[in-house]
């Protein structure tokens, strides 16, 4: 499910689970019955931050995917494309810390 989430641009596991719950096409794709429960978003987070971080499974999957894309002519490594889309930061401006020119914290500044 995470791979589908990455491909379709879902930026959170919670959003991915909501989409899978609402969209029948995902149930069909994952071979789920309509009565099958959708995985909880916390399951993905726990696996990604815990079990998968310690193993090399995701790196291995990524490297194999890149090798197959190169073999099939989908990528060449000759050019680089980057997404320059602006994403609104989720920051609290009232808790910012001003830094001096050496990068050291001066004092807490409320904006």
N, C-alpha and C positions, 0 to 999 in steps of 0.2 A: 504494500500500500504506500509506503514512503516513496518509492520510486515514482509511482503515479503522481503523488503529491508534488514531487520536485519537477516533474515534467509539465504539470499544469499550473505551477507557480503558487501553490498553497504554502504560505510562509509559516504556518503553525500546524502542529499535529491536531489541535482542537478543530481548526477549520477543515482539515482533511477528513476527520471523522464525521463532521457535520455534513460535508458534501457526499461522502459515501453513504451515509444514512438516508439522505434525501434523493439521490440520483440512482434510478434503477439500473442504469448502464454500468455503474460500478459493481453493483451486486452481480450482474451477469458476467462481467469481466473477471471478477474474483471467484466465480463459481459459488456464490452464496445464495441460499434460499432467501426469500423475503422474510422468513421468520428467524433467520440467523442474526444474532446480535452483532453489531459493529464493534470492533475493538475500542477500548477506552484510550483516549489520547495519552494518558499517563503511562500506559504500557510502552508506547513508542519512545517517549522521553526517557523512561528508565532504561530501556534497552540501548538507546543511542548513547546516553551518558554513562552507562555502566558497562554492561556486557560487551557491546560492540566496540567501545573505546579501547578496551583491554586486548581485544583480538585484532587480527589483521584482516578480518573478513571484508569489511567495507573497502579498504584499500585494494585488496585483491580483486573484488568485484569491479571497482572503478578501472583498474589497470587492464583487466580483461576486456572491459567494454571499449576502452580507448583502442586497444590492439585490434579488436574486431572492426571498429569504425575505420581505422587506417586501412585494414585489409580489404574492406568493402568500398574504399574510395570516398567515404563520407567526409573525412578530414585529411589534410595533408601536412599540417604543421608549418605551412609556409606563411600563413597570415593569422593575425590575432584579432578577434572581435570582442569588445567589452560592452556590457550594458551600462549606459550612463544615465539610467533613470534615477530620478530623485525620489528618495524615500524619506518620509517625515520621521524625524528622530523621536524616540519615546524617552524624552529626558525631562527632568524636573528643573526648570530654570531657577527656582527658589533655593535649590540646594547646590548651586554651582560653587566651585572653589577657584578663586583667582590665583594665578601663578605668576611669579616674577620672571624676569628674562632668563633665569637659569633653570626654569621648570620646577622650582620648589613652591610649595603651597605657601601663600602669604597669610590669608585669613578667609573666613567664610564670607561670601558676598551675596546678599539677597538682591535679585534683579527685579 
